[in-house]
């Protein structure tokens, strides 16, 4: 009770400070001072994401603010201009990451490497892999049935990681990594230690023994995967042409480093988004039933054509990615002084296009912080192409894996709902988020666990 009263008082003080700021301070880039920071700490503790979201409303008339040395942009026109005009993130932003030598972290990218990577992520290539994704999802359903047969809860986060690893292997690299068959436990453990325990949860540091061991394991396991692919006979190598093409474009070490990126980033989106989707579907069972009806009605068509339209499922996906964008911000830096709107930015300003705040702006979205499943359905669908809607980033740093992520998630929702009824269990955690500020990814802070009851109408083809 006392905490609630204090928080009401803090909100009132912040409200007054906001209007004093508007009335008496003339600046184009307001900066968060010590008083406001102290009040925010009272409200949100160490949750930086919630603080930044609150500041978007505190400074909404400016469209931007400075916090801890970075300039956060959240107004549509300013943000879009920054995305278009400023072409790169801060220098060496992945310096302490195992991904520092990938095409994201390194400025040395040859045309051959660019072409090889572009061919791997070409939309037509991804679409051709839809039937392979369905095969992986059928195996996933078989695994879930085996786990849930004794009424045990199902860890959707862990299953999503294994699914995503196999999809990356089959669709992008033309390799059978065997994630769903239990062959990559060491690789998954290494990636989880690095991305979740270190960068998201901050349980360990990047110079800790556990991190160093995980990074070494990731390096050696990725090397072995690449060596095995390159040592196959000529006929098999032709089947694995994208791995060979990447190797020929940039050599073994860079090919290995970029494979780390594909493996880590390729699992992140699915493993972070699917648990959120199913948390919401178990929270709103009537919505789950409505999406199940769409999946059931269209399953035969979907198995023939993985891109077959699923408008209700796609609307829910878009809303989840609006409210909980997997990439909560886009980093930019200017190499020289530049003016954006009426704002003059000094050289080498550290700029953040704050997607999380853009997607939750009440000035742009009705009921902006509420989950409205069919916001994008039928007459609302135009909002999905708004400049305000950038769940996979935008401009030169748009997520290259957006096509594979979109296809994989929509197929996973449809096929899992066709096979199972999902519900909360005692072990299901509340939905809270942590942010990997190094790699610009948001995760649920705990694994999502649900009951999955097989449906008698579902059929699986393995």
RACORLIN-V138888 format. One record per pair of residues at least 12 apart in sequence whose ideal C-beta (glycine too) atoms are under 7 Angstrom apart, sorted by the first residue. I is the first residue (numbers start at 1). J is the second residue. If there is no record, write none. Layout:
i=I j=J
i=I j=J
//
This chain:
i=6 j=42
i=7 j=43
i=10 j=39
i=10 j=42
i=10 j=43
i=13 j=39
i=14 j=36
i=14 j=39
i=14 j=58
i=17 j=36
i=18 j=58
i=22 j=61
i=28 j=342
i=28 j=343
i=29 j=64
i=29 j=66
i=29 j=71
i=29 j=343
i=30 j=59
i=30 j=62
i=30 j=65
i=31 j=66
i=32 j=55
i=32 j=65
i=32 j=66
i=32 j=67
i=40 j=54
i=48 j=435
i=49 j=328
i=49 j=356
i=49 j=433
i=49 j=435
i=52 j=67
i=52 j=72
i=52 j=354
i=52 j=357
i=53 j=356
i=53 j=357
i=53 j=360
i=55 j=67
i=56 j=74
i=56 j=354
i=56 j=357
i=56 j=361
i=60 j=363
i=63 j=75
i=63 j=78
i=64 j=78
i=64 j=343
i=69 j=350
i=70 j=350
i=70 j=352
i=71 j=349
i=71 j=350
i=71 j=351
i=71 j=352
i=72 j=352
i=72 j=354
i=73 j=351
i=73 j=352
i=73 j=353
i=73 j=354
i=74 j=354
i=74 j=357
i=74 j=358
i=74 j=361
i=76 j=364
i=76 j=387
i=76 j=388
i=77 j=341
i=78 j=340
i=78 j=341
i=78 j=343
i=79 j=353
i=79 j=358
i=80 j=387
i=81 j=340
i=81 j=341
i=82 j=332
i=82 j=340
i=82 j=351
i=82 j=353
i=83 j=330
i=83 j=353
i=83 j=394
i=83 j=395
i=84 j=395
i=85 j=338
i=86 j=332
i=86 j=333
i=86 j=334
i=86 j=351
i=87 j=396
i=88 j=333
i=89 j=331
i=89 j=332
i=89 j=333
i=89 j=397
i=90 j=331
i=90 j=333
i=90 j=350
i=91 j=333
i=93 j=331
i=94 j=438
i=96 j=206
i=97 j=438
i=97 j=439
i=98 j=194
i=98 j=215
i=98 j=218
i=98 j=260
i=99 j=260
i=99 j=261
i=99 j=264
i=101 j=254
i=101 j=257
i=102 j=257
i=102 j=258
i=102 j=260
i=102 j=261
i=103 j=117
i=103 j=258
i=104 j=261
i=110 j=249
i=110 j=250
i=112 j=249
i=112 j=250
i=113 j=249
i=113 j=250
i=113 j=254
i=115 j=249
i=116 j=245
i=116 j=246
i=116 j=249
i=117 j=258
i=119 j=242
i=119 j=245
i=120 j=172
i=120 j=242
i=121 j=400
i=121 j=401
i=121 j=403
i=123 j=403
i=126 j=171
i=126 j=403
i=126 j=404
i=126 j=407
i=127 j=307
i=129 j=170
i=129 j=171
i=130 j=306
i=130 j=307
i=130 j=407
i=130 j=411
i=131 j=306
i=132 j=170
i=132 j=171
i=133 j=167
i=133 j=171
i=133 j=306
i=133 j=407
i=133 j=408
i=133 j=411
i=134 j=303
i=134 j=306
i=134 j=411
i=134 j=415
i=136 j=163
i=136 j=166
i=136 j=167
i=136 j=170
i=136 j=180
i=137 j=163
i=137 j=411
i=137 j=412
i=137 j=415
i=138 j=460
i=138 j=461
i=138 j=462
i=139 j=180
i=139 j=462
i=140 j=159
i=140 j=163
i=140 j=180
i=141 j=415
i=141 j=416
i=141 j=419
i=141 j=460
i=142 j=460
i=142 j=462
i=143 j=159
i=143 j=180
i=144 j=159
i=144 j=420
i=144 j=452
i=145 j=454
i=148 j=452
i=153 j=425
i=153 j=427
i=153 j=449
i=153 j=450
i=153 j=451
i=154 j=449
i=154 j=450
i=154 j=452
i=155 j=447
i=155 j=449
i=156 j=274
i=156 j=275
i=156 j=278
i=156 j=448
i=156 j=450
i=157 j=271
i=157 j=275
i=157 j=447
i=157 j=448
i=158 j=447
i=160 j=270
i=160 j=271
i=160 j=274
i=160 j=275
i=161 j=188
i=161 j=267
i=161 j=271
i=162 j=179
i=162 j=180
i=162 j=188
i=163 j=180
i=163 j=270
i=163 j=412
i=164 j=266
i=164 j=267
i=164 j=270
i=164 j=271
i=165 j=177
i=165 j=179
i=165 j=184
i=165 j=188
i=165 j=263
i=165 j=267
i=166 j=179
i=166 j=180
i=167 j=408
i=168 j=262
i=168 j=263
i=168 j=266
i=168 j=267
i=171 j=404
i=172 j=242
i=172 j=262
i=172 j=266
i=172 j=404
i=173 j=242
i=173 j=243
i=173 j=262
i=174 j=239
i=174 j=240
i=174 j=242
i=174 j=243
i=175 j=225
i=175 j=229
i=175 j=240
i=175 j=243
i=186 j=217
i=186 j=221
i=187 j=221
i=190 j=214
i=190 j=217
i=190 j=218
i=190 j=221
i=191 j=218
i=191 j=263
i=191 j=264
i=191 j=267
i=193 j=210
i=193 j=211
i=193 j=214
i=194 j=211
i=194 j=214
i=194 j=215
i=194 j=218
i=195 j=264
i=195 j=268
i=195 j=436
i=196 j=443
i=198 j=211
i=199 j=436
i=199 j=438
i=199 j=439
i=200 j=434
i=200 j=435
i=200 j=436
i=200 j=443
i=201 j=434
i=218 j=260
i=222 j=256
i=222 j=259
i=222 j=260
i=222 j=263
i=223 j=256
i=225 j=259
i=226 j=243
i=226 j=252
i=226 j=255
i=226 j=256
i=226 j=259
i=229 j=243
i=230 j=244
i=230 j=247
i=246 j=258
i=265 j=401
i=266 j=401
i=268 j=441
i=269 j=326
i=269 j=401
i=269 j=405
i=270 j=405
i=270 j=408
i=270 j=409
i=272 j=326
i=272 j=441
i=272 j=442
i=272 j=443
i=272 j=444
i=273 j=320
i=273 j=326
i=273 j=409
i=274 j=409
i=274 j=412
i=275 j=444
i=275 j=448
i=276 j=320
i=276 j=324
i=276 j=431
i=276 j=444
i=277 j=320
i=277 j=413
i=278 j=422
i=278 j=448
i=278 j=450
i=279 j=431
i=279 j=448
i=280 j=320
i=280 j=371
i=281 j=422
i=282 j=422
i=282 j=423
i=282 j=424
i=282 j=450
i=287 j=373
i=288 j=417
i=288 j=422
i=290 j=312
i=291 j=312
i=291 j=313
i=291 j=316
i=291 j=413
i=291 j=417
i=292 j=417
i=294 j=310
i=294 j=312
i=294 j=313
i=295 j=313
i=295 j=414
i=295 j=417
i=295 j=418
i=296 j=418
i=296 j=457
i=298 j=310
i=299 j=418
i=302 j=414
i=306 j=407
i=306 j=411
i=310 j=410
i=310 j=414
i=311 j=377
i=312 j=374
i=312 j=377
i=313 j=410
i=313 j=413
i=313 j=414
i=314 j=410
i=315 j=373
i=315 j=374
i=315 j=375
i=315 j=376
i=315 j=377
i=316 j=373
i=317 j=409
i=317 j=410
i=318 j=376
i=318 j=384
i=319 j=371
i=319 j=372
i=319 j=373
i=319 j=375
i=319 j=376
i=321 j=391
i=322 j=359
i=322 j=389
i=322 j=391
i=323 j=359
i=323 j=371
i=324 j=442
i=325 j=355
i=325 j=356
i=325 j=359
i=325 j=391
i=326 j=391
i=326 j=441
i=326 j=442
i=327 j=355
i=327 j=392
i=327 j=393
i=327 j=399
i=327 j=440
i=327 j=441
i=328 j=355
i=328 j=356
i=328 j=435
i=328 j=440
i=328 j=442
i=329 j=352
i=329 j=353
i=329 j=354
i=329 j=355
i=329 j=356
i=329 j=440
i=330 j=353
i=330 j=355
i=330 j=393
i=330 j=397
i=331 j=352
i=331 j=440
i=332 j=351
i=332 j=353
i=333 j=348
i=333 j=349
i=333 j=350
i=333 j=351
i=334 j=347
i=334 j=348
i=334 j=349
i=335 j=347
i=355 j=390
i=358 j=388
i=364 j=388
i=418 j=458
i=419 j=454
i=419 j=455
i=419 j=458
i=419 j=460
i=420 j=452
i=420 j=453
i=420 j=454
i=420 j=455
i=421 j=453
i=421 j=455
i=422 j=450
i=422 j=451
i=422 j=452
i=423 j=450
i=423 j=451
i=424 j=450
i=425 j=449
i=425 j=450
i=425 j=451
i=427 j=449
i=428 j=448
i=428 j=449
i=428 j=450
i=429 j=446
i=431 j=444
i=432 j=444
i=432 j=445
i=433 j=445
//
